[in-house]
């Protein structure tokens, strides 16, 4: 194996053999932290064992060998070179089970089916990466403002399948109805008649004329009407 630039070099004082185990643990944890992404907030290392007839004396330098393609999760084996004052005293093999934890948005209380997720509905909890089911949403931005499909209890994470498709505007939301031709622009207040995403062809109620009009949702607050200007303006209750 070759040494990476990120290879750990630890100077660790006062080590008998038990202290040597502590040094190996510290070297393994440090190497894992360097290799894993920033989203990992904590590590646990279990079942550490070593192979090789090498003691780790006071002042030893421990270098963890790595090729760069190790995932540093689950059962991990690593070769560790031990040297003192620049002189190699041997190589040992360390084996350990490494668990990595990430922060995941979870519910802070009950969210009923049909409710929209609000910022106060969510908190953060640490979860073992290995135990996270496929499809868990990792960011509040993926959740806030979306409607849930089922009842959710306390401390539950959410998947895409738990949520309705994200909508940019909701049924009965106030919008500005707009029709323009050249420099002429006519606007009127309206209400959406169904949930929609930007770019959808939508129905809206023109409040001044109580007429249903059709247009494209160009922003969450704006519908640009389709059709000839005079007819569309009349439907809005306006005169061009």
C-alpha positions, -999 to 999 in steps of 0.1 A, spaced: 0 0 0 11 36 -5 8 64 20 -18 91 12 -10 128 19 -38 124 44 -21 96 62 -23 100 100 8 106 120 2 106 157 28 114 185 14 98 216 32 100 250 33 76 279 21 43 264 24 9 279 6 -19 259 -28 -8 271 -18 27 262 -7 13 228 -43 1 223 -55 36 230 -30 49 205 -42 25 178 -78 34 186 -70 71 182 -52 65 150 -80 45 135 -107 71 145 -86 99 132 -80 81 98 -118 74 96 -127 110 103 -103 122 76 -117 98 50 -154 102 57 -175 132 45 -182 163 66 -219 151 70 -206 125 95 -210 142 130 -197 113 152 -180 79 151 -180 49 172 -153 22 171 -160 -12 186 -143 -45 189 -108 -32 183 -81 -59 180 -45 -60 168 -23 -85 151 14 -84 150 41 -87 177 47 -50 180 46 -29 212 37 8 209 63 26 231 63 61 244 68 87 217 58 64 189 46 76 156 16 57 141 10 59 104 -22 43 90 -17 29 55 -45 37 30 -50 34 -7 -78 60 -7 -107 37 -17 -115 23 17 -150 33 29 -141 32 66 -175 18 76 -184 -15 91 -156 -41 96 -123 -23 88 -88 -37 87 -58 -13 85 -21 -17 84 -3 6 109 34 13 108 50 21 141 82 40 144 102 58 172 127 85 165 125 78 128 133 41 132 107 15 123 98 -9 151 73 -29 130 39 -30 115 7 -42 131 -28 -49 117 -58 -33 134 -93 -46 130 -124 -28 143 -161 -22 136 -167 15 127 -201 31 129 -207 66 115 -235 89 125 -252 116 105 -279 142 115 -313 135 100 -345 156 102 -371 138 124 -406 148 136 -408 166 169 -444 156 174 -474 141 156 -481 153 120 -515 142 107 -522 131 72 -528 161 50 -509 185 72 -482 207 57 -447 203 73 -437 234 91 -402 243 105 -413 237 141 -424 202 132 -388 191 127 -357 185 148 -324 168 142 -314 133 155 -282 113 150 -286 80 131 -262 53 122 -256 55 85 -257 17 82 -292 16 96 -308 44 75 -334 30 51 -331 39 14 -348 72 5 -346 90 38 -346 128 32 -316 144 48 -325 182 46 -352 203 60 -354 220 26 -367 188 12 -395 187 37 -408 221 47 -439 232 29 -449 197 17 -480 178 26 -478 144 43 -496 114 29 -499 95 62 -500 101 100 -465 105 115 -456 100 151 -428 114 172 -391 110 162 -398 96 127 -377 104 97 -394 109 63 -390 95 29 -402 109 -5 -430 84 -4 -444 100 28 -449 133 10 -472 146 -17 -454 160 -47 -440 195 -40 -463 223 -53 -453 259 -59 -489 272 -53 -519 258 -36 -557 257 -43 -574 289 -33 -541 308 -31 -544 344 -42 -526 352 -74 -521 381 -98 -538 374 -132 -518 391 -160 -523 395 -197 -499 416 -218 -496 425 -255 -467 447 -264 -466 476 -240 -502 470 -228 -505 451 -196 -537 443 -177 -538 428 -142 -565 416 -118 -567 396 -86 -576 359 -88 -576 326 -69 -561 294 -81 -586 265 -85 -561 237 -79 -526 230 -66 -500 237 -93 -463 238 -101 -446 267 -120 -451 260 -157 -485 243 -153 -515 253 -173 -540 263 -145 -575 274 -139 -581 305 -118 -611 325 -107 -610 362 -117 -624 379 -86 -637 410 -103 -657 392 -129 -663 359 -111 -652 342 -143 -629 311 -147 -598 320 -167 -569 299 -180 -532 306 -180 -497 295 -171 -484 297 -136 -452 317 -142 -444 321 -105 -461 311 -72 -479 344 -73 -485 350 -110 -507 335 -137 -502 348 -173 -535 343 -192 -538 328 -226 -562 340 -253 -568 372 -273 -563 403 -253 -598 418 -256 -616 386 -245 -591 379 -217 -594 414 -204 -631 412 -205 -630 379 -185 -608 397 -159 -635 424 -156 -612 450 -172 -611 470 -204 -579 471 -223 
